Amino acid sequence: MLFMLIVKASKNSEKENLPSEALMEAMRKYNEELVEAGIRIMAKGLHPTSNALRLYYDAKNKISDIVEGPFENVDEIVTGFILIDVKSREEAIYWAKKMPDPQGYGEGQVELRQIYEF
């Protein structure tokens, strides 16, 4: 079963304020654990939305607008993700709960979502 741990942005991540060295080390160790367990497929961080574009579509499936970042509503923005392949939802929850606060400033928020597999 594929799950994605979606790391939400924060005011600090949108300003490119990197986490502390201690948190970077904790995240490195967490990722190593995922690899050693044989469940990590991919892990990536995203640039702030100041470097992004949003494309909007109309009812005829044509692009109606393109907006350059930065974007508002920081808590709705994704700043990174980890893709894992586990045997159950419970296992995904177990690994999600082991993740350190990805932002480090008391701003961390992670969303766990199962991926459709067609």
C-alpha positions in Angstrom: 0.0 0.0 0.0 1.4 3.4 -1.0 1.1 6.3 1.4 2.4 9.8 1.1 3.5 11.8 4.2 2.8 15.4 3.0 4.8 18.0 4.8 2.9 21.3 5.0 4.7 24.6 4.6 5.1 27.2 7.3 6.0 30.8 7.4 9.6 29.8 8.0 9.8 27.3 5.1 8.2 29.9 2.8 11.0 32.3 3.8 13.6 29.5 3.1 14.6 29.4 6.8 16.1 26.0 7.1 15.5 23.9 10.2 18.3 23.6 12.8 21.2 21.3 12.3 19.8 19.0 15.1 16.5 18.7 13.2 18.2 18.1 9.9 20.1 15.3 11.6 16.9 13.9 13.1 15.2 13.9 9.7 18.3 12.3 8.1 18.1 9.5 10.7 14.4 9.1 10.2 14.9 8.7 6.4 17.6 6.2 7.1 15.2 4.2 9.2 12.7 4.2 6.4 15.3 3.0 3.9 16.6 0.3 6.3 13.0 -0.9 6.7 12.7 -1.1 2.9 9.6 1.1 2.7 10.9 4.5 1.5 10.2 5.0 -2.2 11.1 8.7 -2.4 11.6 11.8 -0.3 11.8 15.3 -1.6 11.5 18.9 -0.5 10.0 21.7 -2.5 11.2 25.3 -3.1 9.1 28.0 -1.6 6.1 29.2 -3.5 7.9 32.5 -4.4 9.4 30.2 -7.0 6.1 28.7 -8.2 3.2 29.2 -10.6 -0.4 28.2 -10.3 -2.4 27.3 -13.4 -6.2 27.7 -13.4 -8.5 25.9 -15.8 -11.9 26.9 -17.1 -14.9 24.6 -17.8 -13.6 23.9 -21.3 -10.3 22.5 -19.8 -8.3 25.4 -21.1 -5.9 27.5 -19.0 -7.8 30.6 -17.9 -5.1 32.1 -15.7 -1.6 31.7 -14.5 -0.6 33.3 -11.2 3.0 33.6 -9.9 3.8 33.0 -6.2 4.3 33.5 -3.4 0.9 32.2 -2.3 -1.2 33.0 0.8 -2.6 30.4 3.2 0.7 28.8 4.1 -0.9 25.9 6.0 -2.5 24.7 2.7 0.9 24.6 0.8 3.0 21.5 0.4 6.7 21.9 1.1 7.8 18.3 0.8 6.8 14.7 0.9 7.9 11.1 1.6 6.4 8.3 -0.3 6.3 4.9 1.5 5.2 1.4 0.6 3.8 -0.4 3.6 1.6 -3.5 4.3 -1.2 -1.6 6.1 -2.7 1.7 7.1 -1.6 1.0 10.7 2.0 0.6 9.6 1.8 3.9 7.7 0.5 5.6 10.8 3.3 4.0 12.9 5.9 5.6 10.6 4.1 8.9 10.4 4.1 9.2 14.2 7.9 8.6 14.2 8.6 11.6 12.0 10.2 14.5 13.8 8.5 17.9 13.5 9.6 18.7 9.9 9.5 22.4 10.5 11.1 22.6 13.9 9.7 25.9 15.1 6.5 24.4 16.5 5.0 24.9 13.1 5.2 21.3 11.8 2.2 19.7 10.2 2.2 16.4 8.3 -0.7 14.9 6.4 -0.8 11.1 5.7 -2.7 10.1 2.6 -3.1 6.8 0.8 -2.4 6.8 -2.9 -4.7 5.2 -5.4 -3.1 2.2 -7.1 -4.9 1.4 -10.4 
